[in-house]
Amino acid sequence: MSQQVVVVGAGYAGAGTVKSFEDAIEPGEAELTWVSDTDYHLVLHEAHRVIRKPEVESKVAIPVEEIKDDDTNFVKGRVTEIDADEQVVHTGDGDEIDYDYLLVAVGSATAFFGIDGLREHALTLKTLDDAREIHQAVKAAGQEATTTEPANVLVGGAGLSGIQSAGEIAEYRDDHKAPIDIELVEGLDSVFPNNDPEVQGAIRKRLDEKDIAVSTGEFISKVDEHAVYLGGAEAEYYGEDGNGDAPAKEDIDFSEDLVKEYDVLLWTGGITGQPEVEDFHLHADDRSNRVYAESTFETSDDNVFAIGDTALVEQGDEEFAPPTAQAAWQAAEVAGENLARAVRGAPLKSWRHEDKGTLISVGEEAVAHDVKAAGFESPINTFGGPAAKALKKAVASRWIADVSGYGRALNAWSDM
């Protein structure tokens, strides 16, 4: 009987691993089961496009049947527990799936850092349903507003997701001539924190051009149904890059010296592990609830691998791979091959993330920074304009082509 391999998750890490494993395995060596709570792969780094144009969802949501080989079995369900002793995964729908080797790539959840009221009142952007909900909320707010009393849309967190979401909201506002004011709120001292000042400046320029206000240097202390309250926080911030610590409640000044009213609040300020990871019985970080994995993606259980936002993948010197789409794509290629090697009893490959630069959209504009792509390395470190926009489209389209096909990639090009 061939060995049973199970991949959990349909994000970049999961979908990419499925494709890589299918390419690496020989017929009859193993049977692959793919488990996910959605029956599509979401191109998450382009999901913000749906905020402006809901019809784009057909471009960024790729059915799993279009991705996997016919021999790969797909089970729709959310994995809630891993029984390592019996080598079985359990889903919330009652399915029990046996495995010889398991790869966990369930992604991440939005981190709220214990900020009072934030979870209850903020929208987030992690799923297709989230993007639809943000669109509807912005649309309704704009319809109810007037030019003398415009709607206020606040976006908490000025990392990639926050910047790109604010840009799409601005495009919606301009397309529909909706009376909407948009503001990015960032606790650290600049947009796109902890990055090169050159790219920060380029992004800030485009935010200004899109009439997106920016407030930096004050953390959100609490939220109610009408307003966010800002106060000083003398603590490291657990930001969108997944590193550092959240401000402790006792370190936040609740003086409420600055209040910002809102009609729509979108929170993009950080990530944490999925809650069910606690029931996977793997060694995980206590604060972030993300699974520790070696550079081969092995976890504390020899038969279980983990990659993507689910994992803290060792990169040496107590460093971990960043929880980005780019890193997940790269890791998935090696992870699929390592699953095939595990089936054969062959040595596993180590993986190290290679930063190939940043591409970030601000509505119809884009900024490229330190980009190193196949056949392309710009002599200019940071640039915008048509070249940056074309590169942004090319990267998204290449991923779609890799997991689906060139026809779908070509169809998606104009909306990326």
C-alpha positions in Angstrom: 0.0 0.0 0.0 1.3 3.4 -1.0 2.0 6.0 1.8 -0.6 8.6 2.7 0.4 12.2 2.5 -1.9 14.9 3.7 -1.6 18.7 3.1 -3.7 21.0 5.1 -4.5 24.5 3.9 -5.2 26.2 0.5 -3.2 29.3 0.9 0.1 30.0 -0.9 2.0 27.5 1.2 -0.7 24.7 0.9 -1.5 25.2 -2.8 2.2 25.5 -3.7 3.1 22.4 -1.8 0.4 20.4 -3.5 1.7 21.4 -6.9 5.3 20.8 -5.9 4.6 17.4 -4.4 2.6 16.3 -7.4 5.5 17.2 -9.6 8.0 15.4 -7.4 6.3 12.1 -6.6 6.2 9.1 -9.0 3.0 7.2 -9.7 2.2 4.7 -7.0 4.7 6.1 -4.5 2.1 7.9 -2.4 -1.5 9.1 -2.2 -2.1 12.8 -1.6 -5.1 14.2 0.3 -5.6 18.0 0.3 -7.7 19.4 3.1 -9.0 22.9 3.4 -12.0 24.8 4.8 -12.4 26.5 1.4 -12.6 24.9 -1.9 -10.6 27.6 -3.6 -7.2 29.2 -3.3 -7.3 32.9 -2.6 -4.5 35.0 -4.1 -4.5 36.9 -0.8 -2.0 39.6 -1.7 -4.4 40.8 -4.4 -7.6 40.3 -2.4 -7.7 44.0 -1.6 -8.8 44.5 -5.3 -12.2 43.1 -4.3 -12.7 46.0 -2.0 -13.1 48.3 -5.0 -14.5 45.8 -7.6 -16.3 42.8 -6.2 -16.3 41.2 -9.7 -12.5 40.7 -9.3 -13.1 37.9 -6.9 -13.4 35.5 -9.9 -9.8 36.5 -10.7 -8.3 36.0 -7.2 -10.2 32.9 -6.1 -9.0 29.8 -7.9 -11.0 26.6 -7.5 -9.0 23.7 -6.1 -10.2 21.4 -8.8 -8.4 23.7 -11.2 -5.2 23.4 -9.2 -4.8 19.8 -8.2 -4.2 16.7 -10.3 -7.1 14.3 -10.8 -5.4 11.7 -8.5 -5.2 14.1 -5.6 -8.2 13.7 -3.2 -9.7 16.9 -1.8 -11.6 17.1 1.5 -13.4 20.3 2.4 -13.2 20.9 6.1 -11.4 22.7 8.9 -8.8 20.6 10.7 -9.4 21.0 14.4 -7.0 18.4 15.9 -4.0 16.3 15.0 -3.7 12.9 16.8 0.1 12.3 16.4 0.0 8.9 18.1 -2.6 7.5 15.7 -1.4 9.7 12.8 -4.9 11.0 12.1 -6.2 14.5 11.5 -9.7 15.4 12.6 -12.0 18.0 10.9 -14.9 19.9 12.4 -17.2 18.0 10.1 -16.2 14.7 11.7 -13.8 13.5 9.0 -10.8 11.4 10.2 -8.0 11.3 7.7 -5.0 9.0 8.2 -1.5 10.1 7.3 2.0 8.8 7.1 3.3 12.4 6.5 1.4 15.6 7.1 2.1 19.2 6.2 0.3 21.9 8.1 -0.2 25.2 6.3 -3.4 26.7 7.8 -2.2 30.3 7.6 -2.7 32.9 10.2 -5.4 34.8 12.0 -5.5 38.6 12.7 -3.8 39.6 15.9 -5.8 42.1 18.1 -3.2 42.3 20.9 -5.8 42.5 23.6 -6.9 46.0 22.6 -10.3 46.6 24.1 -13.1 46.6 21.6 -10.9 46.1 18.5 -11.9 42.5 17.7 -15.6 43.4 18.2 -15.7 46.5 16.0 -13.0 46.2 13.3 -13.3 44.5 9.9 -10.3 42.4 8.8 -8.9 41.2 5.5 -8.0 37.5 5.6 -10.7 35.9 3.4 -12.8 36.5 0.3 -15.8 37.1 2.6 -13.8 39.7 4.5 -13.1 41.6 1.2 -16.8 41.5 0.3 -17.8 42.8 3.7 -15.3 45.7 3.5 -16.7 46.6 0.1 -20.3 46.6 1.4 -19.4 48.6 4.5 -17.5 51.3 2.4 -20.3 51.4 -0.1 -23.0 51.9 2.5 -21.0 54.5 4.4 -20.5 56.5 1.2 -24.1 56.3 0.3 -25.2 57.6 3.7 -22.6 60.4 3.8 -22.7 63.9 2.3 -20.1 66.3 1.1 -20.5 68.4 4.3 -20.4 65.3 6.5 -18.3 62.7 4.7 -17.9 59.2 5.9 -14.7 58.4 7.9 -12.9 55.2 7.0 -10.0 54.3 9.3 -7.4 51.7 8.4 -5.4 50.5 11.4 -1.9 49.4 10.5 0.3 50.8 7.7 2.0 47.6 6.6 1.5 46.1 3.1 -2.1 45.1 3.7 -3.2 48.4 5.3 -1.6 50.5 2.6 -3.0 48.4 -0.3 -6.5 48.3 1.3 -6.5 52.1 1.8 -5.4 52.5 -1.8 -8.4 50.4 -3.1 -10.8 52.3 -0.9 -9.5 55.6 -2.3 -10.0 54.2 -5.9 -13.6 53.2 -5.0 -14.2 56.7 -3.5 -12.8 58.4 -6.7 -14.6 56.0 -9.1 -18.0 56.6 -7.4 -17.4 60.2 -6.3 -18.3 59.1 -2.8 -17.9 61.6 0.1 -15.4 59.5 2.0 -12.3 60.5 4.1 -9.7 57.8 4.5 -7.0 57.7 7.1 -4.2 55.2 7.9 -3.3 54.9 11.6 0.1 53.5 12.5 1.5 53.1 16.0 5.1 53.3 14.8 6.7 56.4 13.4 6.3 55.8 9.7 4.3 53.9 7.1 5.7 50.5 6.1 7.5 50.3 9.4 11.0 48.9 9.8 11.8 49.3 6.1 14.1 51.5 4.0 13.3 55.2 4.3 13.5 55.5 0.6 10.6 53.1 0.0 8.7 54.6 2.9 9.0 58.0 1.3 7.8 56.7 -2.1 4.8 55.0 -0.5 4.0 58.1 1.6 4.1 60.3 -1.6 1.5 58.1 -3.3 -0.7 58.0 -0.3 -0.7 61.8 -0.2 -1.5 61.9 -4.0 -4.5 59.6 -3.3 -5.7 62.0 -0.5 -5.2 59.3 2.1 -4.4 60.9 5.5 -1.7 59.2 7.6 -1.3 59.3 11.4 1.8 57.7 12.9 3.4 57.5 16.3 0.4 56.7 18.4 -1.0 53.2 19.2 -4.6 52.4 19.4 -5.5 52.0 23.0 -9.2 51.0 22.7 -12.1 51.0 20.4 -15.8 51.5 20.7 -18.6 51.3 18.1 -18.0 54.9 17.0 -14.3 55.8 17.6 -10.8 54.7 18.2 -8.7 56.1 21.1 -5.0 56.7 20.6 -2.5 56.9 23.4 1.2 56.5 24.0 2.6 52.9 24.3 6.1 52.5 25.5 6.6 48.9 24.3 7.7 47.0 21.2 5.0 46.5 18.7 4.1 43.1 17.2 3.7 44.4 13.7 2.7 43.0 10.4 6.1 41.4 9.9 5.3 39.0 12.8 8.2 40.0 14.9 8.4 41.7 18.3 5.8 41.9 21.1 2.4 43.5 21.4 2.1 46.5 23.8 1.1 45.2 27.2 -2.1 46.7 28.5 -0.3 48.0 31.5 2.1 49.9 29.2 -0.6 51.7 27.3 -1.6 55.3 28.3 -5.4 55.3 28.4 -5.5 59.1 28.6 -7.6 59.2 25.4 -6.0 62.4 24.4 -6.7 61.7 20.8 -10.0 60.3 19.5 -10.8 59.5 15.9 -14.4 58.8 15.0 -15.1 56.3 12.2 -17.9 54.9 10.1 -15.8 52.0 8.9 -12.8 50.6 10.7 -10.4 48.1 9.0 -7.7 46.5 11.2 -4.6 45.1 9.4 -2.1 45.5 12.2 -0.6 42.0 12.7 -0.9 38.3 12.6 -1.0 35.4 15.0 -1.4 31.6 14.7 -4.8 30.0 14.1 -6.5 29.1 17.4 -6.8 25.4 16.7 -3.0 25.2 16.5 -3.1 24.6 20.2 -4.9 21.3 19.5 -2.2 20.2 17.0 0.1 19.1 19.9 3.2 20.5 18.2 5.9 22.7 19.8 4.7 26.3 19.2 5.6 29.8 20.3 3.5 30.7 23.3 2.9 34.3 22.2 2.2 34.0 18.5 0.8 30.4 18.5 2.9 29.6 15.5 4.6 26.2 15.1 8.4 25.9 15.4 9.8 24.3 12.3 13.4 23.5 11.2 14.8 24.7 7.9 13.6 21.3 6.4 10.1 22.2 7.7 10.1 19.3 10.2 8.3 20.0 13.5 8.5 18.5 17.0 6.8 15.5 15.4 8.9 13.6 12.9 6.0 12.9 10.6 4.6 16.5 10.6 5.9 19.4 8.6 4.8 23.1 8.8 5.3 26.1 6.5 3.8 29.5 5.7 2.3 31.8 8.3 1.5 28.7 10.4 5.2 28.2 11.1 8.3 29.9 12.5 10.7 28.3 10.1 14.3 28.5 11.3 16.8 30.5 9.3 19.7 30.3 11.6 21.0 32.7 14.4 17.6 32.6 16.1 15.9 34.1 13.0 12.8 32.9 11.3 11.4 33.3 7.7 9.0 36.2 7.3 5.3 35.4 7.1 4.9 36.7 3.6 3.4 35.4 0.4 6.9 35.5 -1.2 8.4 33.4 1.5 5.5 30.9 1.4 5.9 30.5 -2.4 9.6 29.8 -2.1 9.1 27.4 0.9 6.3 25.4 -0.8 8.5 24.4 -3.7 11.0 22.8 -1.3 8.4 21.5 1.1 6.6 19.5 -1.7 9.9 17.9 -2.7 10.7 17.2 1.0 7.4 15.3 1.4 8.4 13.2 -1.6 11.8 12.6 -0.1 10.3 11.6 3.2 8.1 9.1 1.4 11.3 7.6 -0.2 13.4 7.8 3.0 15.8 10.2 1.3 17.6 13.1 3.0 15.6 16.3 3.3 16.6 19.6 1.8 17.1 22.7 3.9 15.5 25.9 2.8 16.5 29.5 3.2 14.4 32.5 2.3 15.7 34.8 -0.4 14.3 38.3 -0.2 13.5 39.3 -3.8 12.2 42.7 -3.0 8.9 44.5 -2.4 6.1 45.3 -4.7 3.2 47.3 -3.2 0.2 48.9 -4.8 -1.5 52.2 -3.8 -4.6 52.0 -5.9 -3.7 52.2 -9.5 -0.1 53.2 -8.6 2.7 50.9 -7.5 6.1 51.1 -5.8 8.9 48.6 -6.4 11.8 48.3 -4.0 15.0 46.2 -4.3 13.4 43.9 -6.8 15.4 40.9 -7.9 13.3 38.7 -10.2 14.2 36.2 -12.9 15.8 38.1 -15.7 15.3 41.5 -14.0 17.3 43.5 -11.6 16.8 47.3 -11.7 19.7 49.6 -11.3 17.3 51.9 -9.4 16.6 50.7 -5.9 13.1 52.2 -5.5 10.8 53.3 -8.4 7.2 53.7 -9.3 5.4 54.4 -12.6 4.5 51.9 -15.4 7.5 49.7 -14.7 6.5 49.1 -11.1 2.9 48.5 -12.0 3.9 46.0 -14.7 6.1 44.2 -12.3 3.3 44.0 -9.7 1.0 42.5 -12.3 3.7 40.1 -13.6 4.3 38.6 -10.1 0.6 38.1 -9.4 0.1 36.6 -12.9 3.0 34.3 -12.6 1.8 32.8 -9.4 -1.7 32.3 -10.9 -0.1 30.7 -14.0 2.0 28.4 -11.7 -0.9 27.1 -9.7 -3.6 27.2 -12.4 -2.6 28.0 -16.0 -1.7 30.8 -18.4 -5.2 31.3 -19.5 -6.4 32.3 -16.1 -3.3 34.4 -15.5 -3.9 36.3 -18.8 -7.5 36.9 -17.8 -6.5 38.2 -14.4 -3.8 40.6 -15.7 -5.9 43.7 -16.1 -7.2 43.6 -12.6 -3.9 42.9 -10.8 
